[in-house]
Amino acid sequence: MISLRTILTDPALRLTAIAMLTFGGFAAALAPYQSLLGVRWFGFSDAAYSAIYAGGAALSLVCAVGVGIVTDRTGRRRNAARLAAAAGLVGAVLVFLADARWAYLITHLVLFPLSSTLFAQLFTLARLGASTHPPEARGGLQASIRAFFAIPFVALLPLLALAFAAGLPLIYIYAICGVSAGITLAIFAFAWPADGATRWQDAGSGLSLRAALQELTAPSVLIRTFALAVVLAGIQLYMVLTGLILTGTEGRDTGDVALFFGIVAGLEIPFMLMLGGPLARFGPARMIAGAAVLHAVFIAVFPLLGGTVGVWALPLVAAAGAAVILTVPMQYLQDLLGSRPGAGGSLIALCNLGAQIIGAALFALGTWVGDYSTVAWIGAPLVALAGLSLLWLDRRLVV
């Protein structure tokens, strides 16, 4: 827990952690209900919602890459964070007050995709803030800051479930998002140091758009990004399969699903806070490889134990693997472009989108060939192989 104490005493890291917490609140409130709002509340068809979701995801990637390149070139990271937080605030307030389809479209196709760049930006700021500390402590600091993003998923979601069960209209999701984005905006408008006045050196790179894109698309970078996307696809499979397998088992219902997710999410946070020591000892590549194998074992075993009491031993395994997979790859990607932290943040967005696409493809393949268990048994070895491939790609660095 040394990393946590350091974060609380370092002003820049403390502000980054608070911003990660509030942005996590934004994501935790919106993510589980976004499709429900689009289809049930605003009345979009399934096909229309799919098009909206795909369009928003595509623009999110473009925005993330653009913001990463521009902030590296200019060094104006505070302005970029304020713009992203303001976009989230305006979008949430617009939908909440207008309660209309046009507002949903503007927000989810333009404003929220721009706001979503905050995730990678906050990782970039965490990396820069950690750079003022000893090298062996930096990985643990970044992992601990990522843990703050997970806290609202444990603390806020149960409260929302109770509120909606008591009759709170679903549209109030946007009020919660607006409050979260407003606090984040206030952090960067009033508390964050001005660009150029930080404790770390962050001069603009001056790279042209073409030169920056060439760095991002170098074969050595893309192949590692793809491998990490496959590893992260394991998280996508876990999110999709858990509910389907548990509710498809006699004697289990949605309450078991919520409990399982809650236990895993709750265990992930302490695991993330304890990653500093193992990271310093083993390094990112070994940690990712080990976590990928561990998480693959969980995915493969889950269908076999879903109907038994043994399934309740699996959250510990799932959380241990996921804590690493959800944090260390972000650091690894930024290390690929160490002198360009913003571009490294762009790789995070690319990797996350790739994971979603790969996860969807594996799900489609598995259900076409067999059933939900088949999805798990196809995906698990690929996740493990992708993690181990990083050891081979980085073999000169990990020996």
N, C-alpha and C positions, 0 to 999 in steps of 0.2 A: 504493500500500500504506500510505498515511498513515493511513487509517481503521483498518487492522489494528493499527498501533502504538498508536493512541489507545485502542482497545478493550482491549488488553493492559495499559495503564497506568491505565485508569479502573476502579475496583473494581466499580461497579454494572454497567457494560457487560461487564466480564470475567466476572462471575458469570452474567449473562444469556447470554453466548456459551457458557459451559460448560453451562448448563442446556439451551440449544438443541442443543448437541452430544449430550448424553445423551438428550434427548427424540428427537433424530434417530436415535439408536441403537435406541430403542424402536420407532420407526416402521419403520426399515429392516429390523429383524428380523421384525416381524409382517406388514407389508403384503404381501410376495410369497407368504407361506405361509398367510395367514388362511383362504382358501377351501379350500386343501388340507387344513388341519387340520380344518375343519368337515366336509368331505365325506368325506375318506379316513380320517382318524384317528378322528373321533368318529361317523362313519357317518350324518350327516344327508343327506337327499335334496337334490338340486339345488334343488327348490322350497322346502324348509324352510330351506336356507342362504340363499336369496335373501330370504326373509321375515326371517330374523335380521339379515342385512346391512341391509335397508331399515329395519327397526325401530331398529337401532343408529344408522344415519345420521340418521334423523329425531330421535332423542333427542339426538344430538350437537349438532344445530342448535339445539334448544330450550335445551339446557344452555349453549351458547355465548352465545346471546342473553341468557339469564337472568344468567349470570355477568358479562357485559359491563355490563348495566344496573345490577346490584347493586354491582359494584366501583366504577363511576362514582358511584353514589349515596352509598356509604359510605367510599370510599377505602381499603378493606381488601383490598389486592391481594395482600399476602403470605399472608394466610389462605386466599384463594381458590386461590393456586398450591399451597400445601401440601395442601389438600383434593384438588385434581386429581391431584397426584403420588401422594398416599396411595391414591387410588382405583386408579390404575394398578398400584401395588405390590401391593395386596391382591388385585386381580383376577388378576394374573399368578401370584402365589404360590398362589392358590386353585385355578386350573386345573392348575398344575404338580403340586401335591400330591394333589389329588383325582383328576385324570385321568378326569373323568366328564362326561357330557353336561350335567347340571344346572349344574356349575361353568362350563362353556363358555357356557351360556345366561345365567347371572347376570352373568358377566364381560363378554360381548360385547353384551348388551342394556342393562346398567346401568352397570357400573364403567368399562369402557373408553370409552363415550361421554362420561362425566363427565371422565375423564382427558384425552380429546382436546381439551378446552377449553384445555389448556396451550399449544397452538400459537398461538392468538390472544392468550392472556395474555402469552406471551413477546414477541410483537410489540409489545404495549402497553407492556411494561416497557422494551423497547428504545427505543421512541419517547420515553418519559419520561426514560430515562437520557440519550438523545442531546440532549434539550432543554437540557441544561446546557452544550452546546457551540455554537459559532457556527452560525447557520442554514444557511450554505452547506455545512457538513460533515455535517449530520444525515442527509440522504438516503444518503450513502455509508456512514455508520456502520450504519444499519439494514440496508442491502443486505449489508454485510460480515457482520453477525450472522446474517442468513439463510443465508449460505454455510456456517456451522457446522452447520446442519441437514443439509446435503447431504453432508458429509464421510463419515458412516457408510455411506451408500449406495455409496460408492466403496471404503471400507476394510473394512467389515464383511461385505458380501454375498459377496465372493469367499472369505473365510474360512469362512463358513457353508456355502457350496457344497462346499468341501473336507471340512468336518466331516461333513456329511450323506453325502457319497460314501464316507467312511470308516466309516459305520455309526452315527453319532450319532442317537438317536431324535428324531423331529420335535418331540416334546413339550418338548424343551429350549429351543425358541423362547421359551417362557414364563419359563424361568429367566433368559435374557438380558434379556427385558423387565423382569423383576423387579429385576435388578441396575441397569438403566438408570433405572427409576422410583425405586429406593431412593436412588441418587446425587442425582437431581433433588430428591427430598424433603429430603435432608440439606442441600442448598444453601439451600432456603427455610426450613428449620427452624433451622439453626445459623449460616448465614453472611449471609443477606439482612437488611438493616436493618429494624427494626420499622416498621410503618405509621405515617406521620407523622414519621419520623426520617430520611427520605431527603433528598438534596441538592436535589431539585426540589419545587416546591409541587404538592400533589395533594389539595386539599380536596374533600370529597364534594360532588356537585352538588345533592343534595337533591331531584332530580326524581322525580316519581311514576312508576309503571310506565306509565301512560297517556301522560304527556308524553314519556317516553323512547321509547316505541314510535312516537309521532307523528313524532319526529325521524328514526327509522330508516326510516319508510315515506313520507317526503316524496317527491313525484314526482321532484324533481331528484336525489335520492339513489338511488332505485330504478332510474331509467333508466341512470345511470352504473354501478351495480352489475350490471345486466343486460349492458351492453356489455362490462364486464370479464369477466363469466362466459363470454361467447362467446369472448373472447380466450383465456381459460384453457382453454376446451374444446379449443383447438388442442393443448394439452399432452395432454389425454385421448386425442385422436385419434392422436397420435404414439405414446403408450404402447400403444394397442391395435393399431395398424396395423403397427408395425415388425416384430413377431414374425410376424404373419400373412403379410406381403408377402415378407419375407426367406426364411422357411421354405417358402413356396410357389414359390420360384424354384429351378430346377435347379442343383445344386451348392452350395446353402447349407443350413445346418442351425441348430440351437439355439445352437451355439457362435458362429456369426456374430451371432446376436441378442444374446447376452451381451456380445460384444466391442463391438458398436455401442452398446448402452446404456452400457457402461462408459466408452467414449471420450467420449460426450456428457456423462455425469455428471462425469467427470474434468475436462473443459474448462469446465463451468459454474462451477466454484468460482473459478478465477482471474478469469473474466469478472465474477462477482459482486463480487470484491474490488476490481476496477478501475472500478466504476460511479460512485464519488464524483465524479470530475471531470466526466464527461458529464452526470450528473444536475444538478450545479450550473450547468452551461452551458445545457442544453436544457430542463430541467424535466421533471416526471413525465409529462405528457400527450404531449409530443413523443417521449419515450423509449418509452412504451408503444405509440404509433402506429407508430413505426419498427420496433420489435421484432415487432409483430403482422404487419406486411407481410413482414418477413424470414422469420418462422416460417411464414407462409402460403406463401411461395415454396418453402421446404423441404418442406412437406407436399405441395404440388402436384407437385414434381419427383421426390420419393422413389419413387413407383411406376414412373416412367420409367427410373430409374437403378438400381433394386433388383437387377437381374441383371447389372450391369456393374461394372467396377472403379471407375467414377466415384462409386459410392455411398459410398466411403470418404472422399470430400471433403466429404460432407454433414454429418458430426458437428460440424465447425467452424461451419457455418451454423446448425444446430439449437441448438448450445450458446449461441451469441451471442444468438439470439432468446430462448431459454428462460431464460437468466440474468436478463434484464430482466423477462420475463413472470412469473417465479416470485418476484420481489422487489418491483419498483416498484409493481405494483397494490396490494400490501398497504399501502405508504406512502400511495398515492393515496386508498385507501378511508378510512384514518384521518384524512387531511387533510379529507375531506368533513365529518367531525364533530370538528374540531380540539380543541374544548374537552371532548370526551367520548371519550377514548382507548379506554375499555372498549367503548363502543358501536361505535366504529370497528372494534374487534376482532371484534365480532359480525358486522359486514358481511363480514369475511374468511371466516367460516364460511358465511354465506349465499352468498357468491360461489363458494366452492369446491363447495358442494352443487349450485348452479346449473350450474356447469361440468360436473359429472359427469352431470347429467340431460341437458343439451344435447348432450354428447359421445355419450351412449347413443342419443339420438334421431337424431343425424346418422348414426351407425353403422347404426341400423335402417333409416333412409331410404335410405342409399347402397346397402346390401346388398339391399334390396328392389328398387331401380331397376336396379342393375347388380352390380358386384363391389367388391372392396376399393379399387381405384383410383378408382371412382366416389365412394366415401366421401371420399377425399382431395380430389377435385376439386369436390365440393359444399362441403366444410368449409373449404377454403383461402380462397376469396373471402369467405366470411362472417367468418372470423377477421380478415382484412385490413380489411374494411369496419367491423367493430366497433371495431378500434383507431383507424381514421381518424375514426370518429364522435365519439370523445372530443375530438379537435381541434376539431370543429365545436361540440360542446357547451360546450367551454371556450375558444371562440375569443377572448373578451374577455381571457382570462388569458394566452394564449400569443402574442399579437401583439407 
